């Protein structure tokens, strides 16, 4: 296959799936990773894709926000491992009997998976503005569950705007489990929507400890609305798709990293 033909096929795959990665493309086309990187560079120069860490996304998709079901299906195994690893960060250790403390659960598919992992007998105060998160915790008799209100964004099922901001300004939780659409050393923490970003910024200020739950595919991605820096994050829980070198770079910048 000639380079132009391969690049056309790469563009088709990127548009179909929303993202392509170097290693998978190299295996698909039986070429070296360096050849794929040259293809992506050529497509990037042509304005057809935008390169991100480990791959590329179609041009114009930088601030595309998939709906909840689509996002939950992406990196499902990695998100499940991240959620299970995050249990150890609950006040009281895995939220078991006798545990106590207060947590904020951000809206997001990985946060919802963490909610599903919290034991039924856990004793915690939980605050969330995510409807799927609250639904998964509503039957836990030991929890004091607070659902923050506001305008519900249909795409994320999350409450935003002034009601949500006012509620979060009135609390001081032990731990925040934070979600993001993208994170990078130079770009910080980003999300496509300004209203979601405003809530996330307020969440960070409302907790003594910030734990970021983000699968490795989000590393290097940058979106329109920036809501924080990696220096705001005490601990990043991600998956083994984040390379040891990248994990070391993040830790040198001051964020502890767990690769689940």
PEJO-V794107 format. One record per residue. SS is DSSP state (h for helix, s for strand, l for the rest). PSI is psi in whole degrees, -180 to 180 (NA if undefined). Layout:
BEGIN
ss = (SS SS)
psi = (PSI PSI)
END
This chain:
BEGIN
ss = (l l h h h h h h h h h h h h h h h l l s s h h h h h h h h l l l h h h h h h h h h h h h h l l l s s s s l l s s s s l l l l l l l l l h h h h h h l l h h h h h h h h h h h h h h l l l l l l l l l l l l s s s s l l l h h h h h h h h h l l l l l l l s s s s l s h h h h h h h l l l l l l s s s s l l l s s s l l l l s s s l h h h h h h h h l l l s s s s s s l l l s s s l l l s s s s l l h h h h h h h h h h h h l s s s s s s s l l h h h s l l l l l s s s s l h h h l l s s s s l l l l l h h h h h h h h h l l l s s s s l)
psi = (131 159 -47 -37 -43 -42 -37 -40 -39 -43 -41 -45 -40 -41 -32 -44 -13 -11 146 150 153 -48 -41 -39 -40 -41 -40 -44 2 48 174 159 -35 -37 -43 -41 -38 -39 -45 -36 -42 -42 -36 -45 -32 -4 17 -29 166 126 136 175 119 0 -138 159 155 145 139 -7 4 -38 18 134 105 158 175 -45 -40 -42 -35 -28 -16 131 44 -44 -42 -42 -37 -41 -39 -45 -43 -38 -32 -20 -36 -16 -2 142 131 -5 97 15 27 -179 139 -9 159 174 178 140 151 130 113 160 139 158 -35 -38 -38 -36 -38 -44 -40 -23 -16 127 149 -29 4 145 102 160 123 132 133 154 10 119 -44 -35 -48 -40 -36 -15 -5 -23 10 108 -25 -7 143 105 125 123 114 135 178 -170 130 122 121 -34 -33 -8 38 143 137 -178 -166 -39 -46 -44 -42 -43 -45 -25 -13 4 163 94 162 -47 137 128 106 144 157 156 -25 150 142 162 -40 -28 -11 -147 127 158 156 -26 132 -38 -41 -40 -40 -41 -45 -39 -40 -35 -45 -39 -14 5 150 -26 136 121 116 126 109 126 159 -24 -19 -12 130 -11 140 133 178 -45 117 127 -2 176 160 -24 -17 -14 125 -39 131 125 117 -164 177 -2 -21 123 154 -36 -43 -38 -42 -40 -40 -41 -36 -28 -4 5 122 143 132 125 106 NA)
END
